[in-house]
Amino acid sequence: MNYTQQYSRGLLVLLALLLPRPLFPGEPDWKAGLASATITPEKPVLMAGYASRTKPFEKVEGDLYAKALALEDAQGRRAVLVTTDLIGLSAAVAEPICQRINERSGLKREQILLSWAHNHAGPSLSLKATPGSSGSAEDAENTVAYTRNLQDQLVALVGQALARLEPARLSWGSGVANFVMNRREFTPTGVILGVNPKGPADRSVPVLRVDAADGRPRAVLFGCACHNTTLTHTNYAVCGDYAGYAQEHIQQRYPAVQALFMMGCGGDANPYPRGTLQQARQHGTELGLEVCRVMETKLRPVSGPLALAYDFASLPLQSPGRAELEKIAATGPSWQTGNARQMLSLLERGEKLPADFRCPVAVWQFGNDLTLVALSGEVVVDYVPLLERALGPLQLWLAAYCHESFGYLPSARVLAEGGYENRGLGSGQGWFAPAAQDVLVEKVRQMAKQAGRKVPD
């Protein structure tokens, strides 16, 4: 390491030491443990997120990571959050991870929260060794090997975080991400994936700072409600897209801090502008700077106890007839024809179409100071005002892309307008009914109340 590098690193360490420390009375009422692992594929595998890519990635532009934050309140109640720079975990991949964590640590399902950045510049995940519509048999085998190794890594990561619990203090605040853009563009022929500057978007950046007992920052968990799709279908380089670069920026500025990213309700939002690696770095730097700015402001302390709720919302599905399904399968948009054909196959076998979908939901209540709602699926922005009305808008963190990756979760408005976000279940057969919106909101309201949040009457 030359003199310039030594000086730069020394300056970064000094900045971390000078970072303003929130003032907390008394002894710390939390313990926190951290762990991180590189999950960059060692062999070329198929990439996730764009069906048009039919060959493995060509190079690694930036490493991918899995990170864990374990928390313990003053009563000894533990919980762990795992974040990953990946597209998403299906139930078939995620639930065995949670089961193995339970067997090793004793943590129950409600104490485990798996989250992902929905990164479209990372590897596909699958436990099936049979080739799909794209890729070779070797590609499929490499994907399975990567996925199984990932499961092992995430289980080990949780154990490491739990073993490193130390006294800690929590505080939180919020910033703004200006590159978040509604992507539902209205045209004479319908809603397309494009750019809609007038459309709704959640541009908030929630920030949870984790300090050591002496006030020095150890970690920061932050969110953004936007697809990690700065890089498009022409990209064959692995990296973390904007969320990866944001974490990198924070950790370069504060080397002692572990940065973790959690997606919000950005199912109908894309970064703007998009298409190049330079733009991904630009958005990541912008987001990282904003998180650092918020960390350096006067944050609100977060006290315990920690109350956890995990349950399923039975979301109703549409009941299309055979004639409607045949029409969609023959002439419908490409993103709906596959689902229509699967439902026709069920009917041809004499089976009934599923009436609902069991959607996992979690609520973490931090004393009276903060409520984290963790939804699954690709949740559109309408659920932000809906849940704010149901729960109250203050001291509320709304996250999505957790638990299980099953496809899009549209609102009643989005269903009525049409568009790509209505493509239906990717992990089953069916399209959500408009009533699913109210069922989910009411379920979250009940769970938040159960966890101790004071909700409006």
C-alpha positions in Angstrom: 0.0 0.0 0.0 1.6 3.3 -1.1 1.5 6.6 0.9 -1.5 8.0 -1.0 -3.6 4.8 -0.3 -2.5 4.8 3.4 -3.5 8.5 3.7 -6.9 7.9 2.0 -7.7 5.0 4.3 -6.6 6.9 7.3 -8.9 9.8 6.3 -11.8 7.5 5.9 -11.3 5.9 9.3 -11.1 9.5 10.8 -14.4 10.4 9.1 -16.0 7.3 10.6 -14.8 8.3 14.1 -16.1 11.9 13.6 -19.5 10.7 12.4 -22.1 12.3 14.8 -23.2 9.9 17.5 -26.9 9.9 18.6 -27.3 10.8 22.3 -28.9 7.9 24.2 -29.6 7.9 27.9 -28.7 4.9 30.0 -27.2 1.6 29.0 -27.8 0.1 25.6 -31.0 -2.0 25.4 -30.0 -3.9 22.3 -27.4 -6.3 21.2 -26.5 -6.6 17.5 -24.4 -9.1 15.5 -23.2 -8.7 11.9 -21.9 -11.1 9.2 -21.2 -10.8 5.5 -20.3 -13.3 2.8 -19.4 -13.0 -0.9 -21.9 -14.8 -3.0 -20.5 -14.0 -6.5 -20.8 -17.2 -8.7 -17.5 -18.9 -9.2 -18.7 -20.5 -12.5 -20.6 -18.8 -15.3 -24.3 -19.3 -14.8 -27.4 -17.9 -16.5 -28.5 -14.5 -15.3 -31.9 -13.6 -13.7 -34.5 -11.1 -14.6 -34.7 -10.9 -18.4 -36.0 -13.9 -20.3 -34.2 -12.8 -23.5 -30.8 -13.6 -22.0 -30.0 -17.2 -23.0 -26.3 -17.5 -22.1 -24.3 -17.3 -18.9 -22.7 -14.0 -17.7 -19.5 -13.0 -19.4 -17.6 -11.2 -16.6 -17.8 -10.0 -13.0 -18.0 -6.2 -12.7 -18.6 -6.2 -9.0 -19.0 -8.8 -6.3 -22.4 -9.8 -4.8 -22.9 -10.1 -1.1 -25.2 -11.7 1.5 -25.3 -9.9 4.8 -26.9 -10.6 8.2 -28.0 -8.4 11.0 -29.0 -10.2 14.2 -30.8 -8.2 17.0 -31.5 -9.1 20.6 -33.7 -6.9 22.9 -33.3 -6.4 26.6 -35.6 -9.4 27.3 -33.5 -11.7 25.2 -35.9 -11.9 22.2 -33.8 -12.4 19.0 -34.4 -11.9 15.4 -32.2 -11.9 12.3 -32.5 -10.1 8.9 -30.6 -11.5 5.9 -30.2 -9.3 2.8 -28.8 -10.5 -0.6 -27.8 -8.9 -3.9 -30.0 -11.4 -5.8 -33.2 -11.5 -7.9 -35.2 -13.3 -5.2 -35.7 -16.6 -3.4 -38.6 -18.9 -4.2 -40.3 -20.7 -1.4 -38.6 -23.9 -2.5 -35.2 -22.2 -1.9 -36.1 -20.0 1.1 -38.0 -22.3 3.4 -35.3 -25.0 3.7 -32.9 -22.2 4.7 -35.3 -21.1 7.5 -35.8 -24.7 8.6 -32.1 -25.3 8.9 -31.6 -22.0 10.7 -34.3 -23.2 13.2 -32.5 -26.5 13.7 -29.2 -24.9 14.3 -30.1 -21.8 16.3 -33.6 -22.4 17.6 -35.0 -19.3 15.9 -38.6 -19.7 14.9 -39.9 -18.7 11.5 -41.2 -15.3 12.7 -37.7 -14.5 13.9 -36.1 -14.9 10.5 -36.5 -12.3 7.7 -35.0 -13.1 4.3 -34.8 -10.1 1.9 -33.3 -9.5 -1.6 -32.5 -6.5 -3.7 -34.2 -7.9 -6.8 -31.0 -7.5 -8.7 -31.3 -8.1 -12.5 -27.5 -8.3 -12.9 -27.0 -11.4 -10.8 -27.4 -15.2 -11.2 -30.6 -17.3 -11.7 -31.6 -19.5 -8.8 -33.1 -23.0 -9.1 -33.0 -26.4 -7.5 -34.1 -28.2 -10.7 -31.3 -29.6 -12.8 -33.5 -29.9 -15.9 -32.8 -27.3 -18.6 -35.5 -24.7 -19.1 -36.4 -22.8 -22.2 -32.9 -21.3 -22.3 -29.5 -22.6 -21.5 -27.9 -26.0 -21.6 -27.9 -29.0 -19.3 -24.5 -27.8 -17.9 -26.0 -24.4 -17.3 -28.8 -25.9 -15.3 -26.4 -28.0 -13.2 -24.2 -25.0 -12.5 -27.3 -23.1 -11.4 -28.4 -25.8 -9.0 -24.9 -26.1 -7.5 -24.8 -22.4 -7.0 -28.2 -22.3 -5.4 -27.4 -25.2 -3.0 -24.1 -23.5 -2.0 -26.0 -20.3 -1.4 -28.4 -22.0 1.0 -25.4 -23.3 2.9 -23.9 -19.8 3.0 -27.0 -18.1 4.3 -27.5 -20.7 7.1 -23.8 -20.2 8.2 -24.2 -16.4 7.9 -27.0 -16.3 10.5 -25.0 -18.5 12.9 -22.0 -16.1 12.6 -24.2 -13.0 13.2 -25.8 -14.6 16.3 -22.3 -15.5 17.6 -21.2 -11.8 17.4 -24.0 -10.2 19.4 -22.6 -7.1 21.2 -24.3 -4.2 23.1 -25.8 -1.8 20.6 -28.1 1.2 20.1 -30.5 1.8 17.3 -31.7 5.0 15.7 -33.5 5.8 12.5 -34.4 8.5 10.0 -35.4 9.0 6.3 -34.0 10.6 3.1 -35.0 10.9 -0.6 -34.0 9.1 -3.8 -34.6 11.3 -6.8 -33.9 8.7 -9.5 -37.0 6.5 -8.7 -39.4 6.7 -11.7 -42.9 5.2 -12.2 -42.5 2.9 -15.2 -46.2 2.4 -16.2 -46.4 4.5 -19.4 -49.8 5.0 -20.9 -50.1 4.8 -24.7 -53.0 4.6 -27.2 -52.6 0.8 -27.2 -52.4 0.3 -23.4 -49.9 0.5 -20.5 -46.3 -0.4 -21.4 -43.1 -0.6 -19.5 -41.7 2.8 -20.0 -41.4 6.2 -18.3 -44.2 8.0 -16.5 -43.0 11.1 -14.7 -46.5 11.9 -13.5 -47.0 8.5 -12.0 -46.8 7.7 -8.3 -43.6 6.5 -6.8 -42.2 6.1 -3.3 -38.9 8.1 -3.2 -38.3 7.8 0.6 -35.1 6.3 1.9 -35.6 4.7 5.3 -32.4 4.4 7.3 -31.7 2.4 10.5 -28.3 3.1 12.1 -26.7 0.5 14.5 -24.1 1.9 16.9 -21.8 0.2 19.3 -22.2 0.9 23.0 -19.7 3.8 22.7 -21.7 5.4 19.9 -19.5 4.4 17.0 -21.5 3.2 14.0 -21.4 -0.5 13.2 -24.1 -0.9 10.5 -26.7 0.8 8.5 -29.8 -0.8 7.0 -31.4 1.3 4.3 -34.1 1.0 1.7 -35.3 2.2 -1.7 -38.5 1.4 -3.5 -37.2 0.9 -7.0 -36.3 -2.1 -9.3 -32.6 -2.9 -9.5 -32.8 -2.6 -13.3 -30.5 0.2 -14.3 -28.8 -2.5 -16.3 -31.0 -4.0 -19.0 -31.3 -7.2 -21.0 -28.1 -6.4 -23.0 -26.0 -6.6 -19.8 -23.9 -9.8 -19.3 -21.8 -8.5 -16.4 -22.4 -9.5 -12.8 -22.7 -6.6 -10.3 -25.2 -5.3 -7.6 -26.7 -2.6 -9.8 -27.5 0.7 -8.0 -28.1 -1.0 -4.6 -24.8 -2.7 -4.7 -23.0 0.5 -5.6 -24.8 2.3 -2.9 -23.6 -0.2 -0.3 -20.1 0.0 -1.7 -20.1 3.8 -1.4 -21.2 3.8 2.2 -18.7 1.2 3.2 -15.9 3.0 1.4 -16.8 6.2 3.2 -17.1 4.5 6.6 -14.9 1.3 6.5 -16.1 0.1 10.0 -19.8 0.2 8.9 -21.6 -2.7 7.2 -24.3 -1.5 4.8 -27.4 -3.6 4.2 -30.1 -2.9 1.5 -33.8 -3.7 1.7 -36.2 -3.1 -1.2 -39.4 -1.1 -0.8 -42.7 -1.2 -2.7 -41.1 -0.6 -6.1 -42.9 -3.2 -8.2 -43.9 -0.5 -10.7 -40.7 1.7 -10.5 -37.5 1.7 -12.5 -34.3 3.8 -12.1 -34.2 6.8 -14.4 -32.3 7.1 -16.6 -31.2 3.6 -17.1 -29.2 1.3 -19.5 -25.5 1.7 -18.7 -23.1 0.7 -16.0 -22.2 4.4 -15.5 -25.8 5.1 -14.7 -25.9 2.2 -12.2 -22.9 3.7 -10.5 -24.4 7.2 -10.6 -27.6 6.1 -9.0 -25.8 4.0 -6.4 -23.5 6.9 -5.5 -26.5 9.2 -5.2 -28.3 6.8 -2.9 -25.1 6.1 -0.9 -24.5 9.9 -0.4 -28.1 10.3 0.8 -27.8 7.5 3.3 -24.6 9.0 4.7 -26.3 12.4 4.9 -29.1 10.9 6.9 -26.7 9.0 9.2 -25.0 12.3 10.0 -28.3 14.0 11.0 -30.0 13.9 14.4 -31.7 10.5 14.3 -34.6 9.2 16.4 -33.6 6.6 19.0 -35.3 3.2 18.6 -36.0 1.3 21.8 -37.4 -2.2 22.5 -38.9 -4.5 23.2 -39.0 -6.3 19.9 -42.4 -7.9 19.0 -42.6 -10.2 16.0 -45.5 -11.4 13.9 -45.4 -13.7 10.9 -48.5 -15.0 9.1 -50.2 -15.6 5.7 -52.8 -13.5 4.0 -55.2 -15.5 1.8 -55.3 -13.3 -1.3 -58.2 -14.1 -3.6 -57.5 -15.0 -7.2 -59.5 -14.4 -10.4 -61.8 -17.1 -11.7 -61.5 -16.9 -15.5 -63.5 -19.3 -17.6 -62.1 -21.7 -20.2 -63.0 -19.5 -23.1 -61.3 -16.5 -21.6 -58.2 -18.5 -20.9 -58.1 -19.9 -24.4 -58.3 -16.4 -25.8 -55.5 -15.1 -23.6 -53.3 -18.2 -24.4 -53.8 -17.6 -28.1 -53.7 -13.8 -28.5 -52.9 -12.3 -25.1 -49.7 -10.4 -24.2 -46.6 -12.6 -23.9 -46.4 -12.0 -20.2 -49.8 -13.6 -19.6 -50.0 -16.5 -22.1 -47.8 -18.9 -20.1 -50.0 -18.5 -17.0 -53.1 -19.0 -19.1 -51.8 -22.2 -20.6 -50.9 -23.5 -17.1 -54.5 -22.8 -15.9 -55.9 -24.5 -19.0 -53.8 -27.6 -18.2 -55.3 -27.7 -14.8 -58.8 -27.6 -16.2 -58.0 -30.3 -18.8 -56.8 -32.6 -16.0 -60.1 -32.1 -14.2 -58.7 -29.9 -11.5 -60.0 -26.7 -10.1 -58.2 -23.4 -10.5 -56.8 -22.2 -7.1 -59.1 -19.7 -5.4 -56.5 -17.9 -3.4 -52.8 -17.5 -2.7 -51.1 -17.8 0.8 -49.0 -14.6 0.9 -46.4 -14.4 3.7 -46.3 -11.2 5.7 -44.2 -10.1 8.7 -44.3 -7.2 11.1 -41.4 -6.3 13.4 -42.4 -3.8 16.1 -39.6 -1.9 17.9 -41.2 -0.7 21.1 -43.3 2.4 20.3 -40.6 3.8 18.0 -40.7 1.9 14.7 -42.8 -0.6 12.8 -41.2 -2.6 10.0 -43.7 -4.2 7.6 -42.1 -6.8 5.4 -44.2 -7.9 2.4 -43.5 -10.6 -0.1 -43.6 -10.4 -3.9 -43.2 -7.4 -6.2 -45.5 -4.9 -4.5 -46.6 -1.9 -6.4 -46.5 1.6 -4.9 -50.2 1.9 -4.2 -49.7 -0.2 -1.1 -47.7 2.6 0.5 -50.6 5.1 0.9 -53.0 2.2 1.6 -50.9 0.9 4.5 -50.2 4.4 5.8 -53.9 5.0 6.1 -54.5 1.6 7.7 -51.5 1.9 10.2 -50.9 5.6 10.5 -48.0 7.2 8.4 -45.5 7.9 11.2 -42.7 5.6 12.5 -43.4 3.2 9.6 -41.0 1.3 7.3 -42.7 -0.5 4.4 -40.5 -3.1 2.7 -41.3 -5.7 0.0 -39.3 -8.5 -1.8 -39.1 -10.6 1.4 -40.0 -14.2 2.4 -40.9 -15.6 -0.9 -40.5 -14.5 -4.5 -43.8 -15.4 -6.3 -44.4 -12.6 -8.8 -46.1 -9.2 -8.8 -48.7 -8.0 -6.3 -50.8 -5.4 -8.1 -53.3 -3.1 -6.6 -57.0 -2.8 -7.6 -56.1 0.3 -9.7 -53.2 -1.4 -11.5 -55.5 -4.4 -12.3 -58.1 -2.1 -13.7 -55.6 -0.2 -15.9 -53.8 -3.3 -17.2 -50.1 -3.6 -17.9 -47.1 -5.9 -17.1 -47.6 -5.8 -13.3 -50.7 -8.0 -13.9 -48.8 -10.9 -15.2 -49.9 -13.1 -12.3 -48.2 -15.7 -10.1 -44.8 -16.8 -11.3 -44.7 -19.6 -8.8 -48.1 -21.0 -9.5 -51.2 -20.5 -11.6 -53.5 -17.5 -11.3 -54.0 -13.8 -11.4 -54.9 -11.7 -8.3 -58.4 -10.4 -7.9 -59.1 -6.7 -7.1 -60.2 -7.8 -3.6 -56.7 -9.0 -2.8 -55.7 -5.5 -2.1 -58.1 -5.0 0.8 -57.4 -8.5 2.2 -53.7 -7.8 2.4 -54.1 -4.4 4.0 -56.5 -5.7 6.6 -54.2 -8.6 7.4 -51.2 -6.3 7.9 -53.4 -4.0 10.1 -54.3 -6.9 12.3 -50.7 -8.1 12.6 -49.4 -4.7 13.4 -52.0 -4.3 16.1 -51.1 -7.8 17.4 -47.4 -6.7 17.5 -48.2 -3.6 19.6 -48.6 -0.8 17.1 -51.4 1.7 17.8 -53.4 1.7 14.6 -56.2 4.1 13.7 -59.8 3.0 14.4 
